[in-house]
Amino acid sequence: MSYTLGYVARFDPANFEEGQPVRTSDAYRIEQSLAHLINQSPQTYLNWAAKPDGDLSGSLITAVFNGSVLFSRSFPTRWWRPDRPSNFLLRVRARTSTVVATVTLGAKLLLDNGTSTPAIIDSTQTVASASSSIVISSFTSFAPRPDLAPAWRDFTVVEDSARHKVQMPMFRLDLSLTADDDEVEESMEITGVFLQGFT
Amino acid sequence: MTKVRRLPPFPFGGTNAVRAATRVRGPGQWRAWAADVNWLMACGFPLVVAGPSFLVMDPGDSRTFAYYLWPREQCPNRVWILSLINAGPGIAFGTFEAPDGTEIGTWSAPVIGARTQTFKFTTDQFTPTSTPGSTTCKVKLDADSLGSVYVEGISCHELPRYDLLSFSASQVPDESSLNAKRLIFQDPDDELSLNAVAKAAQHAIAESRRSCLFSQCFPDGIVGGTSDPGGEETDPLEDGGASNVFDADIPIQPRLLYRNQTSKAVAFAVLASIPSGSGTVRLRSDILDTTDIAITGSTAAWYTDTVLCKTEDPSRRLIDGGLRGGDLGLVRVTAWGAAAPTIYSVCAAEYPK
């Protein structure tokens, strides 16, 4: 019997009621469904879109010097698959406001589980723009170091009489901008950031 | 008597355990599957995804952030994440308040220009619910603060459940009933033996949904346009038409569940008002499904509806993370009326389940 990852198999719980034979095919459907759910349940962790032009007060804008951190966000999440590296799908929309610019948009995804130095996963996208309103769209997947994979097991459990708490590790995403010409100020406007896990 | 089960470590034991002419064993398969279900139910999902607001608050200011949540009853406790940047010139401090006005915690951002300071606040929901509904939280900057802050972002996450209760409370199977040499029987409470696993697994198909795909609040509101942008709205990436709520289309990517399924309904909730008459909020996905929501009230109220969005494509998982057609699903949000409506919050989730 082959196994195809990627779909939930339909099964009827009534097949497991008293008086029903336990069939391999039914058990297989449960196995396949759970495997799919666990693989495909990583969540959307970060999703942001700027306000429209004309109202830039809410936009995330402007880096006019090299290496500046444009964007720094912390958010809670889980290391989804502790038995192997997890991946994250990052999409950044941005545009340059200079007429001629070659800029590098760098992303760092840091893990802070509260007990160790954050791990840094680097990825850069080089963007060459030729107009003042170019749109940049890129996809990057991050594969954290395998030795960090069990990090989610490190959550601190604090028990008291009233409740149970679990402290989750935090990820931090830093986006930075580097220009190719130190003599010219470059700027970039981030118009959207999307981060979702997948395995 | 309440039975308590610990949140299991990641339990999945691999695939291809079930094969023809091979015994389907108790601890080898059924107990492992029960653990899988429990893990799915207990791991905690986002309720408000992170996203910056970039509001500036001065001493004495307060802002109320409104979100629409599609929670799961298995993980009733929540953690709120507040990210702030001290805008100077001096120390900034304040409080974070629950919807009922009670103070959840205090925060302090003493360093001028610090990029990000993150504060975590835990809240207990003593009445677990899976009913969608709105919630608010308030950020207050103390009047005695010496500096301003940027509210860089707010997010909310279900806390992973350390203990799971009985099936009636959490709808999970009792793993111990599936040990070797235990009899197979039907439990009227759907908590023990094989049928409990089957029912819980089917429940997990719905409950392991992506519980928040998008959430963004504008406490001061965004004013929409005054005319229908027509069937082909101005590309917001080009020049930002007056009716566009966002500068870019929103990436929305729900799960794929069943073979040949290419789209899935995504629930949207919009907090909006209109000074007079009626207005429209249009949700338009890149697979050309369009939903118009009528805005009719002069006071801000939630309006909900669904729009079809394309699902992931697991066959492309190793190519680009499972993007159907090589690109994310996108939804464009536009708002207009004879009197321009104001949008205060837009939230989306994979719902109905």
Interface residues (C-beta under 8 A of the other chain):
Chain A: M1 Y3 L5 G6 Y7 V8 R10 F11 P13 N15 F16 E17 E18 V22 T24 D26 A27 Y28 I30 E31 Q32 S33 L34 A35 H36 L37 I38 N39 Q40 S41 Q43 T44 Y45 L46 N47 W48 A49 A50 K51 P52 D53 G54 D55 S57 G58 S59 L60 V69 F71 S72 R73 S74 F75 P76 T77 R78 R81 P82 D83 N87 L89 R91 R93 S133 V135 F139 S141 R153 F155 V157 E159 A162 R163 H164 K165 V166 Q167 M168 M170 R172 T191 G192 V193 F194 Q196 F198 T199
Chain B: L7 P9 F10 F12 T15 N16 A17 V18 R19 A20 T22 V24 Q29 W30 W33 D36 V37 W39 L40 C43 G44 F45 P46 V49 A50 G51 P52 S53 F54 L55 N77 V79 I81 S83 R115 T116 T118 K120 T122 D124 E152 G153 S155 H157 L159 P160 R161 Y162 D163 I184 F185 Q186 L194 N195 V197 A198 K199 A201 Q202 A204 I205 S208 R210 S211 C212 L213 F214 S215 Q216 F218 I222 P236 L237 E238 D239 G240 G241 A242 N244 V245 F246 D247 A248 D249 I250 P251 Q253 R255 L256 L257 Y258 R259 E312 P314 S315 R317 D320 G321 G322 L323 L328
